[in-house]
């Protein structure tokens, strides 16, 4: 594992006597692309602002490169922020915007020239040096904002929903570019977003935040495949959550049934598992198999809605045992509404979620 | 329909147009006309075309008055800028309600006659006024300071009277700055003074220019302040024009000087435009 670059140690933040962040600890490793993912108001931006120093920490400590920076002024932290609305200086052209930080630090002008040129090349803004922000497109402004941060050679670059204001196509393109820029520059990125697609596309690691607490902290693959909580399962990707009950606890496995005692699932046992405990089962819509004929261990359902979405067709199916399941199939399946169909939930794709039993 | 729309447009516009013509355009044309006429020795006007009024202005006495007025105007403007910025920057950090209250307080003196307020300063500034008595009484000075009947008194009076014209546009410009760009500057390592110089000044320069026009032009024209606090010893362009109209009864010369002032104003606005300022910014408060 790389070394820890940013360490948040039991940090809390209070606004008007209300905790927004409570007792949160997090390690960020050198060179990684970490995403703080959460719905609006969950405190993710506050965490970012505390790292940059623009917001004070109520309790706890923040270390950057093993140095306690909790009380250090933002001007002295080797951290730069890309703001949500880019916050470019409107009266300065691209060159002056990018070189601003270096000029403030009174770096010799030959070096400024060299460094700015290099970053401009990295973010592909050659030829736009003399334009004012108002004369640039959204994507170009975004790149100026990134360049302005990167040119400072920060230890960490903080990005606050930086792609939010771009249109979908440009957003997709910038996601890939951002990831590339991050790899090329080798700078640690901490990215804040509420957009799960963005998080999955770009991150080395995702930290899901909810109500100022870490819900799950793992790689995108692991979070998608093995979410630890219903919230995480629901937040990342599309999901079917099936409330269930532990029917039997065996020596090293448990038997779980859904509402209707139809299909039992066998999972490996956790120490805390007890008989009659509630448990949630997650199955992703793309992992449900459909068949027009009854199969072993399949459940019957009626198609309620068919939504064509380009590469996939989304089906909403009401099944026996009062389940409403989403199923994604490839685009060319011939199914109409009100048609009867059999669904097969393969055990290997069903993920038991212990944790809190919070319903949607 | 279309022609109907046009008719309505003219009907709705007409009050503004008529007001502007009667109250602004016609008097200006009359003054312009007068400035090319001759005056007779009894205060009347001889309707003969002449450039002599304008040639009279280019005369050392008048040039001196002009320079002196400009100096007073520039100093007043500068002092107003120096007071307005800290005021606006401090208020910027405050809540909306506090801001509104404070900017309203700035406006309140306007509800009283400025002539009366200027007389009020005499009580403070004269030889046995409040300031001198206090300083003498506490033995800080041994003889009274000459606080009025000189340029100092005029500048104090001008600054006091004209300050709101600077504070309001500067405040509105400063409040408009996006907080994010200040934070971005801090984030990039700019210290407070650097932020002021590199971000705040360039972002608010149009507001300052707006205020400067509204302070400078009256400052060279408010004759009653120089009359009261200058004690009639100091003459600025305002006094000059007033004297031509009321004392010397030379309306054509007074008109010529007025026209000259208008031209100076236009030139200043042109300079502002040429240096990249937008006219819209001057109007918007």
Interface residues (C-beta under 8 A of the other chain):
Chain A: X52 X54 X74 X75 X76 X79 X80 X81 X83 X84 X85 X87 X88 X89 X90 X91 X92 X100 X101 X104 X105 X148 X152
Chain B: X178 X180 X181 X183 X184 X185 X186 X187 X188 X189 X190 X191 X194 X198 X199 X202 X203
